[in-house]
Amino acid sequence: MDLRIMEYYLAVTREGNISAAAEALHISQPALSRQIRDLEEELGVTLFERGSRRIRLTEEGMILRRRAEEMVHLMQITEGEIRQAHNNLSGEVHIGAGESRAFHHISEIAGRIHRDYPDIRFTITSGDTADLMEELENGLIDVALIFTDYDHSQYQGIRLPKDDRLGLLMRRDDPMAEKKAIAIDDLKKLPLIIPRAAADMLSSDPALAGIRTVAVYNLIYNASLFVEDGVGYAMGFDGLINVTGDSALTFRPLEIQIAQAGSVIWKKYEVFPPAVNLFLECLKGFGREMMR
């Protein structure tokens, strides 16, 4: 599959029909239609449902759109790295991270680098462990901040300090807000909104049998709106949602804290551009400081 054809395909999915995509790409509509037909023949699938004014993607079409976006994005990253390879004082560092106050350690390192090398730029992608590991594997990010174990034969990593407290985000006027901390028995009585990364842990731990989940999330802001509107109680880390002032929400920690130390990981044996190598050296220096 040619990268140019992937860009054509994404234009069609973005614009909603062949004629608008052809106009945006500055090519003729018949030429674009032929390229899409050739792509379908090459793959042996139908990518669009024909017959309506606005195209609808088939299941195969949706899969291709996601992968095409990754391919085009990865090529853009590669082109940028090649342009910057001759200059070790510039470039981009792509960081993926779960939501956590532990990200402060990464931002402090980025701040030091930016003061000395203002032409280095940082791209931040937020997500849960499953999303980040896929992007790391596909080369869309250089490093990932995760909160689960990882394959040490495939990745290197730096363990960060345990900065986070796990607990429940709840309405300030909720009776549970009168408690200083939430017990395991309390959890079993509540409708919980849980991080997607914690779903396996909650279902496999016998002590947590009976937990009732009403929603699963990967970024906590939208989960906090569920809490505000009375859907349930969001399990997550302290300090990610502002609960001060006139906020309708408050946070209560769990009585028993589950180990949630984060690790910043990257691929072993990867050849990184100079900007990423500089970031990793600073990160390793941070790790050596913590071990003293």
Contacts in CASP RR format, 6 or more apart in sequence:
PFRMAT RR
TARGET T0000
AUTHOR 0000-0000-0000
METHOD contacts of the structure
MODEL  1
MDLRIMEYYLAVTREGNISAAAEALHISQPALSRQIRDLEEELGVTLFER
GSRRIRLTEEGMILRRRAEEMVHLMQITEGEIRQAHNNLSGEVHIGAGES
RAFHHISEIAGRIHRDYPDIRFTITSGDTADLMEELENGLIDVALIFTDY
DHSQYQGIRLPKDDRLGLLMRRDDPMAEKKAIAIDDLKKLPLIIPRAAAD
MLSSDPALAGIRTVAVYNLIYNASLFVEDGVGYAMGFDGLINVTGDSALT
FRPLEIQIAQAGSVIWKKYEVFPPAVNLFLECLKGFGREMMR
1 39 0 8 1.000
1 42 0 8 1.000
1 43 0 8 1.000
1 71 0 8 1.000
3 71 0 8 1.000
3 72 0 8 1.000
3 75 0 8 1.000
5 35 0 8 1.000
5 38 0 8 1.000
5 39 0 8 1.000
6 68 0 8 1.000
6 71 0 8 1.000
6 72 0 8 1.000
7 72 0 8 1.000
8 21 0 8 1.000
8 25 0 8 1.000
8 32 0 8 1.000
8 35 0 8 1.000
8 36 0 8 1.000
9 36 0 8 1.000
9 39 0 8 1.000
9 47 0 8 1.000
9 64 0 8 1.000
9 65 0 8 1.000
9 68 0 8 1.000
10 65 0 8 1.000
10 68 0 8 1.000
10 69 0 8 1.000
10 72 0 8 1.000
11 21 0 8 1.000
11 24 0 8 1.000
11 25 0 8 1.000
12 18 0 8 1.000
12 21 0 8 1.000
12 32 0 8 1.000
12 36 0 8 1.000
12 48 0 8 1.000
12 55 0 8 1.000
13 55 0 8 1.000
13 57 0 8 1.000
13 65 0 8 1.000
14 21 0 8 1.000
15 21 0 8 1.000
15 24 0 8 1.000
16 54 0 8 1.000
16 55 0 8 1.000
17 53 0 8 1.000
17 54 0 8 1.000
17 55 0 8 1.000
18 29 0 8 1.000
18 32 0 8 1.000
18 33 0 8 1.000
18 36 0 8 1.000
18 55 0 8 1.000
19 29 0 8 1.000
21 32 0 8 1.000
22 28 0 8 1.000
22 29 0 8 1.000
22 31 0 8 1.000
22 32 0 8 1.000
25 32 0 8 1.000
36 47 0 8 1.000
36 48 0 8 1.000
39 47 0 8 1.000
40 46 0 8 1.000
40 47 0 8 1.000
43 60 0 8 1.000
43 64 0 8 1.000
45 58 0 8 1.000
45 60 0 8 1.000
45 61 0 8 1.000
46 58 0 8 1.000
46 60 0 8 1.000
47 57 0 8 1.000
47 58 0 8 1.000
47 60 0 8 1.000
47 61 0 8 1.000
47 64 0 8 1.000
48 55 0 8 1.000
48 56 0 8 1.000
48 57 0 8 1.000
48 58 0 8 1.000
48 61 0 8 1.000
49 55 0 8 1.000
49 56 0 8 1.000
49 57 0 8 1.000
49 58 0 8 1.000
57 65 0 8 1.000
70 138 0 8 1.000
70 140 0 8 1.000
73 140 0 8 1.000
74 138 0 8 1.000
74 139 0 8 1.000
74 140 0 8 1.000
77 92 0 8 1.000
77 94 0 8 1.000
77 139 0 8 1.000
77 140 0 8 1.000
80 91 0 8 1.000
80 92 0 8 1.000
81 91 0 8 1.000
81 92 0 8 1.000
81 273 0 8 1.000
84 90 0 8 1.000
84 91 0 8 1.000
84 92 0 8 1.000
84 273 0 8 1.000
84 274 0 8 1.000
84 275 0 8 1.000
85 273 0 8 1.000
85 274 0 8 1.000
87 119 0 8 1.000
87 274 0 8 1.000
88 274 0 8 1.000
88 275 0 8 1.000
88 277 0 8 1.000
88 278 0 8 1.000
89 117 0 8 1.000
89 119 0 8 1.000
89 120 0 8 1.000
89 274 0 8 1.000
90 117 0 8 1.000
90 119 0 8 1.000
90 120 0 8 1.000
90 275 0 8 1.000
91 119 0 8 1.000
91 120 0 8 1.000
91 121 0 8 1.000
91 273 0 8 1.000
91 274 0 8 1.000
91 275 0 8 1.000
92 120 0 8 1.000
92 121 0 8 1.000
92 122 0 8 1.000
92 123 0 8 1.000
92 275 0 8 1.000
93 110 0 8 1.000
93 120 0 8 1.000
93 121 0 8 1.000
93 122 0 8 1.000
93 123 0 8 1.000
93 142 0 8 1.000
93 143 0 8 1.000
93 275 0 8 1.000
93 276 0 8 1.000
93 279 0 8 1.000
94 122 0 8 1.000
94 123 0 8 1.000
94 125 0 8 1.000
94 140 0 8 1.000
94 141 0 8 1.000
94 142 0 8 1.000
94 143 0 8 1.000
95 106 0 8 1.000
95 110 0 8 1.000
95 122 0 8 1.000
95 123 0 8 1.000
95 124 0 8 1.000
95 125 0 8 1.000
95 141 0 8 1.000
95 142 0 8 1.000
95 143 0 8 1.000
95 144 0 8 1.000
95 145 0 8 1.000
96 124 0 8 1.000
96 125 0 8 1.000
96 126 0 8 1.000
96 127 0 8 1.000
96 132 0 8 1.000
96 135 0 8 1.000
96 136 0 8 1.000
96 141 0 8 1.000
96 143 0 8 1.000
96 144 0 8 1.000
96 145 0 8 1.000
97 103 0 8 1.000
97 106 0 8 1.000
97 124 0 8 1.000
97 125 0 8 1.000
97 126 0 8 1.000
97 127 0 8 1.000
97 132 0 8 1.000
97 144 0 8 1.000
97 145 0 8 1.000
98 126 0 8 1.000
98 127 0 8 1.000
98 128 0 8 1.000
98 129 0 8 1.000
98 132 0 8 1.000
98 145 0 8 1.000
98 146 0 8 1.000
98 147 0 8 1.000
99 126 0 8 1.000
99 127 0 8 1.000
99 219 0 8 1.000
99 220 0 8 1.000
99 237 0 8 1.000
99 240 0 8 1.000
100 145 0 8 1.000
100 147 0 8 1.000
100 163 0 8 1.000
100 164 0 8 1.000
100 237 0 8 1.000
100 240 0 8 1.000
100 262 0 8 1.000
101 163 0 8 1.000
101 164 0 8 1.000
101 237 0 8 1.000
101 238 0 8 1.000
101 239 0 8 1.000
101 240 0 8 1.000
102 145 0 8 1.000
102 160 0 8 1.000
102 161 0 8 1.000
102 163 0 8 1.000
102 164 0 8 1.000
102 261 0 8 1.000
102 262 0 8 1.000
103 145 0 8 1.000
104 163 0 8 1.000
105 160 0 8 1.000
105 161 0 8 1.000
105 163 0 8 1.000
105 286 0 8 1.000
106 145 0 8 1.000
106 264 0 8 1.000
106 283 0 8 1.000
109 279 0 8 1.000
109 282 0 8 1.000
109 283 0 8 1.000
109 286 0 8 1.000
110 122 0 8 1.000
110 279 0 8 1.000
112 282 0 8 1.000
113 120 0 8 1.000
113 278 0 8 1.000
113 279 0 8 1.000
113 282 0 8 1.000
114 120 0 8 1.000
114 122 0 8 1.000
117 275 0 8 1.000
117 278 0 8 1.000
120 275 0 8 1.000
120 278 0 8 1.000
125 132 0 8 1.000
125 135 0 8 1.000
125 140 0 8 1.000
125 141 0 8 1.000
126 219 0 8 1.000
127 218 0 8 1.000
127 219 0 8 1.000
128 195 0 8 1.000
128 196 0 8 1.000
128 197 0 8 1.000
128 218 0 8 1.000
129 146 0 8 1.000
129 147 0 8 1.000
129 148 0 8 1.000
129 197 0 8 1.000
130 196 0 8 1.000
130 197 0 8 1.000
131 218 0 8 1.000
132 141 0 8 1.000
132 144 0 8 1.000
132 145 0 8 1.000
132 146 0 8 1.000
133 144 0 8 1.000
133 146 0 8 1.000
133 150 0 8 1.000
135 141 0 8 1.000
135 144 0 8 1.000
136 143 0 8 1.000
136 144 0 8 1.000
136 155 0 8 1.000
136 265 0 8 1.000
136 266 0 8 1.000
136 267 0 8 1.000
139 267 0 8 1.000
142 266 0 8 1.000
142 272 0 8 1.000
142 276 0 8 1.000
142 279 0 8 1.000
143 264 0 8 1.000
143 265 0 8 1.000
143 266 0 8 1.000
143 276 0 8 1.000
143 279 0 8 1.000
143 280 0 8 1.000
143 283 0 8 1.000
144 264 0 8 1.000
144 265 0 8 1.000
144 266 0 8 1.000
145 160 0 8 1.000
145 262 0 8 1.000
145 263 0 8 1.000
145 264 0 8 1.000
146 262 0 8 1.000
146 263 0 8 1.000
146 265 0 8 1.000
147 197 0 8 1.000
147 260 0 8 1.000
147 261 0 8 1.000
147 262 0 8 1.000
147 263 0 8 1.000
148 197 0 8 1.000
150 157 0 8 1.000
150 263 0 8 1.000
150 265 0 8 1.000
153 268 0 8 1.000
154 267 0 8 1.000
154 268 0 8 1.000
155 265 0 8 1.000
155 266 0 8 1.000
155 267 0 8 1.000
155 268 0 8 1.000
156 265 0 8 1.000
156 266 0 8 1.000
156 267 0 8 1.000
156 268 0 8 1.000
157 263 0 8 1.000
157 264 0 8 1.000
157 265 0 8 1.000
157 266 0 8 1.000
158 263 0 8 1.000
158 264 0 8 1.000
158 265 0 8 1.000
158 283 0 8 1.000
158 284 0 8 1.000
158 286 0 8 1.000
158 287 0 8 1.000
159 261 0 8 1.000
159 262 0 8 1.000
159 263 0 8 1.000
159 287 0 8 1.000
159 290 0 8 1.000
160 261 0 8 1.000
160 262 0 8 1.000
160 263 0 8 1.000
160 264 0 8 1.000
161 261 0 8 1.000
161 290 0 8 1.000
162 259 0 8 1.000
162 260 0 8 1.000
162 261 0 8 1.000
164 237 0 8 1.000
164 238 0 8 1.000
164 260 0 8 1.000
165 237 0 8 1.000
165 238 0 8 1.000
165 253 0 8 1.000
165 254 0 8 1.000
165 257 0 8 1.000
166 235 0 8 1.000
166 236 0 8 1.000
166 237 0 8 1.000
166 238 0 8 1.000
166 253 0 8 1.000
166 254 0 8 1.000
166 257 0 8 1.000
166 258 0 8 1.000
166 260 0 8 1.000
167 182 0 8 1.000
167 235 0 8 1.000
167 236 0 8 1.000
167 237 0 8 1.000
167 238 0 8 1.000
167 251 0 8 1.000
167 252 0 8 1.000
167 253 0 8 1.000
167 254 0 8 1.000
168 176 0 8 1.000
168 182 0 8 1.000
168 187 0 8 1.000
168 190 0 8 1.000
168 192 0 8 1.000
168 233 0 8 1.000
168 234 0 8 1.000
168 235 0 8 1.000
168 236 0 8 1.000
168 251 0 8 1.000
168 252 0 8 1.000
168 254 0 8 1.000
169 220 0 8 1.000
169 223 0 8 1.000
169 224 0 8 1.000
169 227 0 8 1.000
169 233 0 8 1.000
169 234 0 8 1.000
169 235 0 8 1.000
169 236 0 8 1.000
169 241 0 8 1.000
169 243 0 8 1.000
169 249 0 8 1.000
169 250 0 8 1.000
169 251 0 8 1.000
170 176 0 8 1.000
170 177 0 8 1.000
170 227 0 8 1.000
170 232 0 8 1.000
170 233 0 8 1.000
170 234 0 8 1.000
170 249 0 8 1.000
170 250 0 8 1.000
170 251 0 8 1.000
170 252 0 8 1.000
171 177 0 8 1.000
171 227 0 8 1.000
171 228 0 8 1.000
171 230 0 8 1.000
171 248 0 8 1.000
171 249 0 8 1.000
171 250 0 8 1.000
172 243 0 8 1.000
172 247 0 8 1.000
172 248 0 8 1.000
172 249 0 8 1.000
172 250 0 8 1.000
173 248 0 8 1.000
174 233 0 8 1.000
176 182 0 8 1.000
176 186 0 8 1.000
176 190 0 8 1.000
176 233 0 8 1.000
176 252 0 8 1.000
177 250 0 8 1.000
177 252 0 8 1.000
179 186 0 8 1.000
179 252 0 8 1.000
180 252 0 8 1.000
181 252 0 8 1.000
181 253 0 8 1.000
181 254 0 8 1.000
181 255 0 8 1.000
182 252 0 8 1.000
182 253 0 8 1.000
182 254 0 8 1.000
182 255 0 8 1.000
183 254 0 8 1.000
183 255 0 8 1.000
183 256 0 8 1.000
184 207 0 8 1.000
184 208 0 8 1.000
184 254 0 8 1.000
184 255 0 8 1.000
184 256 0 8 1.000
187 208 0 8 1.000
187 211 0 8 1.000
187 254 0 8 1.000
188 208 0 8 1.000
188 210 0 8 1.000
188 211 0 8 1.000
188 212 0 8 1.000
190 212 0 8 1.000
190 232 0 8 1.000
190 233 0 8 1.000
191 212 0 8 1.000
191 213 0 8 1.000
191 214 0 8 1.000
191 231 0 8 1.000
191 232 0 8 1.000
191 233 0 8 1.000
192 211 0 8 1.000
192 212 0 8 1.000
192 213 0 8 1.000
192 214 0 8 1.000
192 232 0 8 1.000
192 233 0 8 1.000
192 234 0 8 1.000
192 235 0 8 1.000
193 213 0 8 1.000
193 214 0 8 1.000
193 215 0 8 1.000
193 216 0 8 1.000
193 217 0 8 1.000
193 223 0 8 1.000
193 226 0 8 1.000
193 227 0 8 1.000
193 231 0 8 1.000
193 232 0 8 1.000
193 233 0 8 1.000
193 234 0 8 1.000
193 235 0 8 1.000
194 202 0 8 1.000
194 213 0 8 1.000
194 215 0 8 1.000
194 216 0 8 1.000
194 217 0 8 1.000
194 234 0 8 1.000
194 235 0 8 1.000
195 216 0 8 1.000
195 217 0 8 1.000
195 218 0 8 1.000
195 220 0 8 1.000
195 235 0 8 1.000
195 236 0 8 1.000
196 216 0 8 1.000
196 217 0 8 1.000
196 218 0 8 1.000
197 218 0 8 1.000
198 235 0 8 1.000
199 213 0 8 1.000
199 216 0 8 1.000
201 208 0 8 1.000
201 258 0 8 1.000
202 208 0 8 1.000
202 211 0 8 1.000
202 213 0 8 1.000
214 231 0 8 1.000
214 232 0 8 1.000
215 223 0 8 1.000
215 226 0 8 1.000
215 231 0 8 1.000
215 232 0 8 1.000
217 223 0 8 1.000
217 226 0 8 1.000
217 234 0 8 1.000
220 234 0 8 1.000
220 236 0 8 1.000
220 240 0 8 1.000
220 241 0 8 1.000
221 241 0 8 1.000
223 234 0 8 1.000
224 234 0 8 1.000
224 241 0 8 1.000
224 249 0 8 1.000
226 232 0 8 1.000
226 234 0 8 1.000
227 233 0 8 1.000
227 234 0 8 1.000
227 249 0 8 1.000
228 248 0 8 1.000
228 249 0 8 1.000
237 260 0 8 1.000
238 251 0 8 1.000
238 253 0 8 1.000
239 251 0 8 1.000
241 249 0 8 1.000
241 251 0 8 1.000
243 249 0 8 1.000
243 250 0 8 1.000
243 251 0 8 1.000
264 283 0 8 1.000
266 272 0 8 1.000
266 280 0 8 1.000
272 280 0 8 1.000
END
